Amino acid sequence: MDFRASQHFYQQYFSLWVKVACVVLLLFATTTLQAQQEKFQPKTQRILFILDASGSMYEGFDGTNRWEASKKLLSHLVDSINQANPRVELGLRVYGHQYSKDLKNCQDSRLEVPFGVKNAGQIKTLLTKITPQGWTPIAYSLRQSVGDFPVMAGSVNSIILITDGLETCGANLCDLAAFLEAQRITVKPFIIGLGMKPGDNKYFDCLGTYFDASSTDKFKNILDTVISRSLTLTTAQISLLNGQNLPKETNVEISLYDHHNGALLYNFIHSLDAKGLPDTLKLDPMGSYDMHVHTIPPIIKKNIQLDPGVHNVISQPCAQGNIKFKDNMSGQFPLGVPILVMNDAGTVYQQLINTESRYLVGKYRVEILTLPRISMVVEVKADATKEITVDKPGTLQTITDKKGVAAIFRMVDGQLELVKEFKQISAKESTDLQPGEYVIICRWDHKKFSIHTDQTKFKIQSGSNTILPL
């Protein structure tokens, strides 16, 4: 490679590193979902570089070798980050450099430069002292990297892994990715592959976002992708789909929880923008979320992962309709009579007469706790209102000068159903009953035998008083 070609190669390679760093830095500009949608401002921003120094890093790479290219470009990169944002803390972990390849050491990984500000010079000096020689313990290095990050509330951490090969120690990267996410180190590490074989990128699918730097020709495509993502904040919209599969359901309370520890992270009420589309939310891309949509009954969607640096659409079927309970006498129904709306899991909501509530589509069992109780099955259809009219009760007033045991029954298809018992009926009793035909059965204390049981039939009309001497 002549001088000009070499210079062009390093310029492109250096540009790639700078753009990847921009992705990581811009991922830190995440937001919290407060009412005013203020931007999340981390107290500290940290980037850990994990660098492959296994023996294969001496293999050729576009006229040089992989180690020399990585060392030179990483040196330029840390200089640029220090200049662009001197408050960012950088760290460097290296693997495969302490033991020869024949020793097959799967714990050959070390934090060579702890986190610090303006430490580019320290990183560059360290790189000149390393001799690649060992194996490739990627998973072990990433797991050890958790301890590299100081524990500090409000910090945002990220990882850039540079490797020219696959894991040589038999670890499962998918298990590792779940571990890293639970530690909230990063959503997905950025992985730069140098001279990798075709298809090797699939090995890293579980772990993070892979960039194939196998040739200079591919750098431009990588740059386009990285630049596009670096210029876009991590945003999301939650599309609650109606019966026509359109994102038109709204005005629903939503909570987002940390998937791993259950901590409540965000609360908000879903809304649509001026164009009638779900409004844009600015979310922290780190970790994964469990979403609770507080419909009736609630919807829970687990392990939502955001793609950092792009606009994410979280879709959730959420077709709803209404149940409206009203009385037959224009709002004169007695206050406080509850209505239980239930599904197979139990009671999902308690409603009152002359109210309207929204439910997910489906069939519900309704119990109106009047005397006697009214039971029915109601089907809720999308964007429709099911109206249920409940008769206003009438009032039964019993008057007696005797003492005894009594019970009120309703006549239903010629059969008696118990409505109310009196263990000791008093001189005057008042009971609100739904319209219908009833019978009251009494046995007085001065008559001790069953044969002396009395029964009296009566009828209740909606909104009327029925006086019944006994």
N, C-alpha and C positions, 0 to 999 in steps of 0.2 A: 504494500500500500504506500503510495507516494505521500508527500507532506500534505498537499491540498485535500486529497481524499481522506487522509487521517484526520485532518482538521475538521472537515465536513462531518465525518462520522461522530467525532466527539461533541461537536456543536449540537447535532441532533439528539445524541444520547443525553447530554447535559440538559437539553430542553425538555426531554421526557421526564427526567427526574424532578425538574422544577415544577412541571405541570402536575405530576403526581403529588408532590408536596402541597401544591395549592389545593388539591382535592381534600387532603387531610385537614389542612388549616381551615378551609371553608366549611368543612363538616362541623367545626367547633362553633360556627355561628348559628346555633340552633336556638329555638325559642320555647318559652313556656306558654301554656294556654291560660293566661289570666284574661280578665275581661278586656283589657286594653291591648292584648296580644304583644306585650313587650318582648324584646329579644332576650334570649337566655345569654347571660354573660358569665362564662366560667371564670373562676378565680385563677386557675392555672391551666395552661395548655401544654400537653406533653406528647412528643413523638418518640417512639422507640424504634430504631432500626435494628433488625435482626439479619445479620449478614452471613451468608454461606462461605466458609473457608475450608470446605472439604477438598480432597485431593483433585477432584475433577475440575476445580475452578482454574487450573492451569491449562485446560484445553483451549484450542484456538477459537477465536471469535472475531470475524471480520478483520483479519490482519493483525490482531493482537491476541491476548487471552482474556478469559472471562474475569479473572481476578484483577488484572491491571485496569480493564475497562471499568469494573465496579468501583475499585479503589479511587480512580481518578474522578469519576462522576459523583460519587458520594462525597468526596472532599469538596467539590464545587457546590454541591447541593447544600451541605450544612453551612457553608459560607453564605450562600444566598438567603437561607432562612434566618440566620443571625442578623443579616443586614435588613431584611424585610420586616422582621418582628423580633426584636431582641428579647422580648419577654417569654418567648416560647422556650420550654425546656427540652433539650435533646438528650437521648441516651443511645448507647450502642452495645448490643449483645452480639457476640460472634460464636459460631459453632464450627467444629471440625478442625480446629487449629492447634490443639494442645497435644494430641496423640496421633501417631502414625496410623495409616489406614489398616495395616495388618493387625492392629490391636482391637479393631472393631468396637471402639468405646462409644456407647450409646448415651453417655452423660457428658460428652465433650462439648460443653457449652458454658459460656461465662459472660457476665456483665462486665465488659471492659471499661466502659465510660458511664458512670452513673449520671442520672439526670442533673442538668444544670443549665443556666442561661449563659449565652455567649461562650459556649465550650467547643466551637467548631475547631479551634486550634488543637485542643486536646484530642478530638476525634481523628483529625488528620494525622497527627503524630503517631497515634496508636496504629493507624492503618499501615504505616510504613514499617512496622515491626512484626507484622503478622506473616506467617508462612502457611499457606493452605496445605493440608496433608491428610486429614482424617475422614470420618464418616459423616452422614447427614442426619442427625437427630432433630428433625424439625419439630415433632410433637413435644419432645422433652424441652426444647428451647422455648417454645411458646408457653408451655405450662410453667416453666421457671420464670418467664417474663412477668407473670402476675405479681411476683414478689419484688420485681424491679420498680414498680410504680409506687411511690409514697402514698400512704393513706391520707387523703385530704378531701373533706366535703367540698363539693362545688368544682372539682377538677374534671377535666375532660381528657381522656387518654386515647391514643391510637397507635397502631403498629404498621410498619412497612417491612415486609419480609422479602429478601432478595435471595434467590436460590437458583442453582443450575440443574437440580435433580430432585428426585422423589425421596420420600422418607426411606431410610435404610434400616430402621430399627423396629419395623413391624407395628407401629402404633396406628390407632384409628383416628383419622383427622376429624371425622364427623362427631365422635365423642368429645374430642378436644374443642371443637367449635362451640358445642353446647356449654362446656365448662367455661370458656372465655366469655361467652355471652352472659352467663350467670354472674360472672365477676364484674360485668359492665366495663370491660377493658375497651371493647370496640364492638361495633355491629359486625363487621367482617373485615379482617385485615386485608390490606392491599398486598398482592403477591406479584412480584416481578420475576418472570421466568426467563433465564438466559440460556439459549441454545437447547431448549427442551425438545423432546421428540414429539411428533404429531400425536395428539390424543392425550398427552400428559396433563393438559389443562384440566381434564375431567377429574383427575385425582384431587384437585383443589376445590371442586364445586361445593363441598360441604363447608369448607373453611372460609373462603372469602372471594374477593373480586380479583380475577387473574388477568394479567397483562402479558401477552406473548411478545417478548423482545428477542425473538430468534434471528431476526435479520433487520438490517437498516430499512429495507423496503416496508416493513410492517410498522415502523415507528410512526409514520404519518397517520395511519389509521388509529393507532393508539392515542396519539396526540389529539386527534379530532374527538375521540370519545371522552378522554380525560378533560379536555377544555370544556366540552359541552356540559359535563357533570360539574365541573368546578365553578361554572358561572351560574348554577342553579342551586338555590337553597333547598334543603329537604322540606318538602311540603306534602300535604295529604288532604284528600277530601273523603268524607265518609258518605257514600251513596246508599241511602236507604231506599230500597226498590219497592214500588207499589205493585198493584195487581197486574199492571201492564209492563212490569219489569223496567220501569222508568224511575230515575232517582228523585222522586217528588215527595216522598214522606219526609216530614220535618217536625219541628217543635217537640222534639223528644229529648229527654235528658240522657246524656251519655257519660260514662265514667271509663277511664283508662287506668289499668293497674299494671304494675311490673309483673311480668309473667312468672318470674322466678321467686320473688319474695312476697308477692301479693300486696305490696305497698301501693296505696292510691296516689296516682300521679297527676291526673287531670280530671276536672269536672266541667262540663259545658252543656248548653242546650243547643241542639242542632238547629241550623238555620239555612236558608237559601239566599243566594245573592240577588242582585238586581235583575239578573238574567234568568232567575228561577232555577239555578243550579246550586248544588251544595257548595257552601263557601269554603275557602282555602284555610287550612290550619297549618301552623308552623310548629313542627314537633321535633323534639330531640330524637335523632335517628338511632341513638345508642340503645341496645337491648331489644327486647320484644315485649309486646303489650297483650293484655287480655282486655277485650272491650265488652262492657256491659251496656246494652241498649235498654233503657228503662221503660220499655213498652209494657203492656199488660197482656200476657205474662212477659217477663223479661227475656231478652235474647243475650246469650253469652258466646262470644267468638274468641277463641284462645290462640295464643302464640302468633300474633300478628307481627311480622318483621318488615321494617321499612327499608327501601332501597335508598341509601344516602345519596344526596346530590340531585335527585330527580323528584318529579311530582308523582306521588303514590295515590292510587284510587283503591279505597277499601270498600268493597261492595257487600251489602248484606240485604237479603230479601226481608221485607218488613211490611208487607201489605196489611192494612188495617181497615177496620170499619167501626161503626158506633153502635152502642146499645143505649137507647133512651127509654127511661121509665117515667111514665106520667100517670096521674090519677084521672078519674072520670068526672071530676068536679072542679076543674080549673085551679089546681093548687091548694085545695082545702084538705089534703091528706094530712093526718097527724104526723108531726115531726118525729124523727128518730127511729123509724122502722127500718132496720137494715136489710139490705139485699146482698146475698152472697153469690158471687159468680165463681164457678169452679170448673176445673178441668181434671184430667186423670191424676194430676199431681196434688190436687187439693184446691183450697180456696186461693184464687189469684187476685181478687179485689172485693172490696165491700162498697157498695153503692147505695144511694138513697133514692126515694121516690122524687120525681121531678128534677132529675139530674141526667146528664148525658156523659158517657165516658167512651174512650177509644180502646179497642182491643185488636189483637192480631186476628186475622181471619181464622175461622175454625168453629167447631161446635163447643158450646159451654152448657153446663148444668146450672140452672138458676134456682135459688131458694129465696123466696120473699118471706121474711119472718113476721108475717101477720098471724092472726089467729082466725082460722087454722092456717098453717103454712101453705104457700103456693109454690109448687114445683113445676119446672118445665125445662125443656132443652131448646136452646137458642143457637141459631147458626149466624155467625158474623160473616158478611161478604165484603169484599174489597170496595172501599169508597162508597159504602151504602150505610144507611142508618136503619136499624131494626127498632121499631117503636113497640113498646109493651105497655098496655093500659092496665092499671090496677084499680079495682073498685075501691072507693072510699068505704071504710067499714061503717057499720051501724053499731049502736050501743044497746046492749042488753042490761036492764036494771031488774034485779030480782029482789023481792021484798018478802020477808017471812018473820014470824014470831016464834019459830021453832028452831031447835038446834039439830044438826045431823051431818051426814056425809053426802056429798053430791058430786056429780060430774056432768060436763056438757059434751055431747057428741054431735057430729055432723052426719047427716044422712047423705051417703054417696052410693048411687046405684042400688038402693035398698039395703045398704050395709052401714053400720055405725062405725065412725072413726073418732077416737078420743081427741078432744080439743083442750079441755081444761078440767083439772080436778080441784075440789074443795074438801080438804081433810076435815074441816069444821066450817060449814057455811055460816056466815054472819047474817045479821038482820037485813043488811042492805049490801048488795054486791053490784059492781058496775064492770062490765067486760066489753071491750071492742071486738067485734066479730065481723068477718067478711060476709057479704050477702049470701043467703042460702037457707036451707031448712035444717033445723036442729031439734034435738030432744035433750032435756035435762032429766037425769035420773037421781032420785033422792031416797034415803032411808033415814027416818028421824030417830033421835036417841030414845024417845019414849016408846018406840016400837022396835023390839029387839030381833024380830025374825025376818028372814028374806022375803017372805010372802007379803010383808008390809011395805015393800019398795014401791014408790010412786014414780010416775014418769009423765012429763008434760012436753008436748011438741010446741015449737014456736018457729017463727020465720023472721029473718033479719033482712032489712032493706038498706041499701047504701045511703048513708047520711041521715038515717032515721033512728029514733029512740024506741025501743020496745020495752014496755014495763010488764013484768011477769010476777004476779003474786004466787007464792008457793004455800 
